[in-house]
């Protein structure tokens, strides 16, 4: 039993020096002292070296090098160079447009020698743009057909030795192209743009004449300068196959552009009445401004 008591006394937890110091009025900081603050750690022993190595690892995890900013700098330089190229391109376009306006004014059509200003997307109201664009394409088809008709009549000259077809085809090419553009295409253009009655009635008059010419060219009397049905049949009957094949293309071209113009003639006639235009209004506009003012200064009215 004595040994047992002695062992309990020897293992008394209150025998710890720090506790005895506190009981006897020792310094409170002894209890708050850092257990890791040992001599070995303070004097550079292996444990201290391990702490320094950890700090070095932290520096590697969070590098302070600026090498990572190089790609971003290169991207900014490429963006600046791209913007410089765009500005140079715009400057060239402006210079070309300025030179064009110096030579021809505001005119932009035809491109090889501008004599009029023609811009359907900016001058024609959106509701009428598709009609005007399709009429313009039909007019281009007319011009292409007249050129093809001239080539066909040139082949006819070699085949049957008749000069009248070639002469008439040249007249049609020059006169019909210019007259159709200025007598019914441009009036329709200004009519849809300004909704003036006079422009519509000028279009109806001269486009009606053009429809009659299209019917005549499609029929194509022999030696009349139009390689239509009759002329093409005579070429095949005389075994001039190449000229006859060209005549078929001319006949189809005259038919397509004529039927297309007839279709839009009906649409524009209906549009004219829906907008409330009348022949009396056209007469009043003509008396007020005069024919010269309408067709020489029509873009300003």
C-alpha positions as CSV (number, residue, x, y, z in Angstrom):
1,X,0.0,0.0,0.0
2,X,2.9,2.3,0.8
3,X,4.3,1.7,-2.7
4,X,0.9,2.4,-4.2
5,X,0.6,5.8,-2.3
6,X,4.1,6.6,-3.2
7,X,3.4,6.0,-7.0
8,X,0.3,8.2,-6.8
9,X,2.3,11.0,-5.2
10,X,5.0,10.6,-7.7
11,X,2.5,10.9,-10.6
12,X,0.7,13.9,-9.2
13,X,-0.3,16.1,-12.2
14,X,0.0,19.2,-10.1
15,X,3.7,18.5,-9.8
16,X,4.3,20.0,-13.2
17,X,6.7,23.0,-12.8
18,X,4.6,25.4,-14.8
19,X,1.5,24.7,-12.6
20,X,3.6,25.0,-9.5
21,X,4.9,28.3,-10.8
22,X,1.4,29.6,-11.4
23,X,0.2,28.4,-8.0
24,X,3.1,30.2,-6.3
25,X,2.5,33.4,-8.2
26,X,4.6,32.8,-11.3
27,X,4.5,34.9,-14.5
28,X,1.3,34.4,-16.7
29,X,3.4,34.5,-19.8
30,X,4.9,31.2,-19.0
31,X,1.5,29.6,-19.8
32,X,1.2,31.5,-23.1
33,X,4.7,30.7,-24.3
34,X,5.0,29.2,-27.8
35,X,5.9,25.5,-27.4
36,X,7.6,25.7,-30.9
37,X,9.8,28.6,-29.9
38,X,12.7,26.4,-29.0
39,X,16.4,27.0,-29.2
40,X,16.8,24.6,-32.1
41,X,14.3,26.5,-34.2
42,X,15.8,29.8,-33.4
43,X,19.3,28.9,-34.2
44,X,19.0,27.4,-37.7
45,X,18.8,23.7,-36.9
46,X,17.1,21.3,-39.3
47,X,13.6,22.3,-38.3
48,X,14.3,26.0,-39.1
49,X,15.8,25.1,-42.5
50,X,12.5,23.3,-43.3
51,X,10.6,26.4,-42.6
52,X,12.8,28.4,-44.9
53,X,12.3,25.8,-47.6
54,X,8.5,26.0,-47.3
55,X,8.7,29.8,-47.8
56,X,10.7,29.2,-51.0
57,X,8.0,26.8,-52.2
58,X,5.4,29.5,-51.5
59,X,7.4,31.9,-53.8
60,X,7.4,29.3,-56.5
61,X,3.6,28.8,-56.2
62,X,3.0,32.5,-56.5
63,X,5.6,33.7,-59.0
64,X,6.2,37.4,-59.4
65,X,7.8,37.2,-62.9
66,X,6.3,39.4,-65.7
67,X,7.0,36.8,-68.5
68,X,3.2,35.9,-68.5
69,X,2.3,39.4,-69.8
70,X,4.1,38.9,-73.2
71,X,1.1,37.2,-75.0
72,X,-1.3,39.9,-73.9
73,X,1.1,42.6,-75.1
74,X,1.4,40.8,-78.5
75,X,-2.4,40.6,-78.8
76,X,-2.7,44.3,-78.1
77,X,-0.1,45.1,-80.8
78,X,-1.9,42.9,-83.3
79,X,-5.2,44.7,-82.5
80,X,-3.6,48.1,-83.0
81,X,-2.1,47.0,-86.3
82,X,-5.5,45.7,-87.5
83,X,-7.1,49.0,-86.7
84,X,-4.4,50.9,-88.5
85,X,-5.0,48.7,-91.6
86,X,-8.7,49.4,-91.4
87,X,-8.1,53.1,-91.1
88,X,-5.8,53.1,-94.1
89,X,-8.4,51.2,-96.2
90,X,-11.1,53.7,-95.2
91,X,-8.8,56.5,-96.2
92,X,-8.2,55.0,-99.6
93,X,-12.0,54.5,-100.1
94,X,-12.7,58.1,-99.2
95,X,-9.9,59.3,-101.5
96,X,-11.3,57.2,-104.4
97,X,-14.9,58.5,-103.7
98,X,-13.6,62.1,-103.6
99,X,-11.8,61.7,-106.9
100,X,-14.9,60.1,-108.4
101,X,-17.1,63.0,-107.3
102,X,-14.5,65.5,-108.5
103,X,-14.7,63.9,-112.0
104,X,-18.4,63.1,-112.2
105,X,-20.2,64.8,-109.4
106,X,-22.7,62.7,-107.6
107,X,-23.4,60.5,-110.6
108,X,-22.5,56.8,-110.2
109,X,-24.2,55.0,-113.2
110,X,-23.1,53.5,-115.5
111,X,-19.9,52.6,-113.7
112,X,-17.6,53.0,-116.7
113,X,-18.8,56.6,-117.4
114,X,-21.4,57.9,-114.8
115,X,-24.1,60.2,-116.2
116,X,-26.9,59.7,-113.6
117,X,-27.2,58.9,-110.0
118,X,-28.8,55.5,-109.5
119,X,-29.2,53.9,-106.0
120,X,-32.3,51.8,-105.5
121,X,-31.5,50.9,-101.9
122,X,-31.2,54.5,-100.7
123,X,-33.7,56.4,-102.9
124,X,-36.6,54.0,-103.4
125,X,-38.9,53.3,-100.4
126,X,-38.5,49.8,-98.9
127,X,-42.0,48.7,-100.0
128,X,-41.2,49.4,-103.6
129,X,-37.6,48.3,-103.8
130,X,-38.2,44.8,-104.9
131,X,-40.4,46.0,-107.8
132,X,-37.8,48.5,-108.9
133,X,-35.0,46.0,-108.6
134,X,-36.8,43.5,-110.7
135,X,-37.7,46.1,-113.4
136,X,-34.0,47.0,-113.4
137,X,-33.0,43.4,-114.0
138,X,-35.5,43.1,-116.8
139,X,-34.0,46.2,-118.4
140,X,-30.6,44.7,-118.2
141,X,-32.0,41.5,-119.8
142,X,-33.3,43.8,-122.6
143,X,-29.9,45.3,-123.2
144,X,-28.2,41.8,-123.1
145,X,-30.8,40.5,-125.6
146,X,-30.2,43.5,-128.0
147,X,-26.4,42.8,-127.8
148,X,-27.1,39.1,-128.6
149,X,-29.5,40.1,-131.4
150,X,-26.7,42.2,-132.9
151,X,-24.3,39.2,-132.9
152,X,-27.0,37.0,-134.4
153,X,-27.6,39.6,-137.2
154,X,-23.8,39.6,-137.8
155,X,-23.9,35.8,-138.3
156,X,-26.9,36.3,-140.6
157,X,-24.8,38.7,-142.7
158,X,-22.2,36.0,-143.2
159,X,-24.9,33.4,-143.9
160,X,-27.3,35.1,-146.3
161,X,-25.4,38.3,-147.3
162,X,-28.1,40.7,-146.2
163,X,-26.8,43.9,-144.6
164,X,-30.2,45.3,-143.5
165,X,-30.5,43.0,-140.5
166,X,-27.1,44.2,-139.2
167,X,-27.9,47.9,-139.7
168,X,-31.3,47.6,-138.0
169,X,-29.8,45.6,-135.1
170,X,-27.3,48.4,-134.5
171,X,-30.1,51.0,-134.5
172,X,-32.1,48.9,-132.0
173,X,-29.1,48.4,-129.8
174,X,-28.4,52.1,-129.5
175,X,-31.8,53.7,-129.7
176,X,-33.9,51.2,-127.8
177,X,-31.3,51.0,-125.0
178,X,-31.1,54.8,-124.5
179,X,-34.8,55.4,-125.1
180,X,-36.0,52.7,-122.7
181,X,-33.8,53.9,-119.9
182,X,-34.7,57.6,-120.2
183,X,-38.3,57.4,-121.3
184,X,-39.8,54.7,-119.1
185,X,-37.2,53.3,-116.7
186,X,-36.2,56.6,-115.2
187,X,-39.7,57.9,-115.0
188,X,-40.7,54.8,-113.1
189,X,-37.7,55.3,-110.8
190,X,-38.7,58.8,-110.0
191,X,-42.3,57.9,-109.7
192,X,-41.7,55.3,-107.0
193,X,-39.2,57.6,-105.3
194,X,-41.4,60.8,-105.2
195,X,-44.9,59.5,-105.9
196,X,-45.6,62.2,-108.5
197,X,-48.4,61.4,-110.9
198,X,-46.7,62.7,-114.0
199,X,-43.8,60.2,-113.8
200,X,-46.3,57.3,-113.7
201,X,-48.2,58.4,-116.7
202,X,-45.0,59.0,-118.7
203,X,-43.9,55.5,-117.7
204,X,-47.3,54.0,-118.8
205,X,-47.0,55.7,-122.2
206,X,-43.5,54.8,-123.1
207,X,-43.4,51.4,-121.5
208,X,-46.6,50.6,-123.5
209,X,-44.6,51.5,-126.7
210,X,-41.8,49.2,-125.5
211,X,-44.3,46.3,-125.0
212,X,-45.3,46.7,-128.6
213,X,-41.7,46.7,-129.7
214,X,-41.1,43.5,-127.7
215,X,-44.0,41.8,-129.4
216,X,-42.6,42.9,-132.8
217,X,-39.1,41.7,-131.9
218,X,-40.4,38.4,-130.7
219,X,-42.2,37.8,-134.0
220,X,-39.0,38.9,-135.8
221,X,-39.9,39.6,-139.5
222,X,-37.2,38.6,-141.9
223,X,-34.6,41.3,-142.7
224,X,-36.2,43.6,-140.0
225,X,-33.1,43.4,-137.7
226,X,-34.8,41.3,-135.0
227,X,-33.9,37.7,-134.8
228,X,-37.3,36.5,-133.6
229,X,-39.5,33.6,-134.5
230,X,-39.8,34.2,-138.3
231,X,-36.2,35.0,-138.8
232,X,-35.0,32.0,-136.8
233,X,-37.3,29.7,-138.7
234,X,-36.0,31.0,-142.0
235,X,-32.4,30.3,-140.8
236,X,-33.2,26.7,-140.0
237,X,-35.0,26.2,-143.2
238,X,-31.9,27.4,-145.1
239,X,-29.7,25.1,-143.0
240,X,-27.8,27.9,-141.3
241,X,-27.8,26.0,-138.0
242,X,-25.4,28.2,-136.0
243,X,-27.2,31.5,-136.9
244,X,-30.5,29.7,-136.2
245,X,-29.3,28.6,-132.7
246,X,-28.3,32.2,-131.9
247,X,-31.7,33.3,-133.2
248,X,-33.4,30.9,-130.7
249,X,-31.6,32.6,-127.8
250,X,-32.6,36.1,-129.1
251,X,-36.2,35.0,-129.5
252,X,-36.3,33.7,-125.9
253,X,-34.6,36.9,-124.6
254,X,-37.2,39.1,-126.3
255,X,-40.0,36.9,-124.9
256,X,-38.8,36.8,-121.3
257,X,-38.1,40.5,-121.0
258,X,-41.4,41.4,-122.7
259,X,-43.5,39.1,-120.5
260,X,-41.7,40.4,-117.4
261,X,-42.3,44.0,-118.3
262,X,-46.0,43.2,-119.0
263,X,-46.3,41.6,-115.6
264,X,-44.8,44.6,-113.7
265,X,-46.7,47.1,-115.9
266,X,-49.9,45.6,-114.4
267,X,-48.5,45.7,-110.9
268,X,-47.4,49.4,-111.3
269,X,-50.8,50.3,-112.8
270,X,-52.5,48.9,-109.7
271,X,-50.0,50.7,-107.4
272,X,-50.7,54.0,-109.2
273,X,-54.4,53.7,-108.5
274,X,-54.0,52.6,-104.9
275,X,-51.9,55.7,-104.3
276,X,-54.7,57.9,-105.7
277,X,-52.8,59.3,-108.7
278,X,-54.8,60.6,-111.6
279,X,-54.3,62.0,-115.0
280,X,-55.7,65.3,-113.8
281,X,-52.9,65.4,-111.2
282,X,-50.4,64.7,-113.8
283,X,-51.6,67.6,-116.0
284,X,-51.5,69.9,-113.0
285,X,-48.0,68.9,-112.1
286,X,-46.9,69.4,-115.8
287,X,-48.5,72.9,-115.9
288,X,-46.9,73.8,-112.6
289,X,-43.4,72.7,-113.2
290,X,-43.1,72.1,-117.0
291,X,-41.8,69.1,-118.9
292,X,-38.2,70.5,-118.9
293,X,-38.2,70.9,-115.1
294,X,-39.4,67.3,-114.6
295,X,-37.0,65.6,-116.9
296,X,-33.9,67.7,-116.5
297,X,-34.2,68.5,-112.8
298,X,-36.4,65.7,-111.7
299,X,-33.9,64.5,-109.0
300,X,-34.4,67.9,-107.2
301,X,-38.2,67.9,-107.2
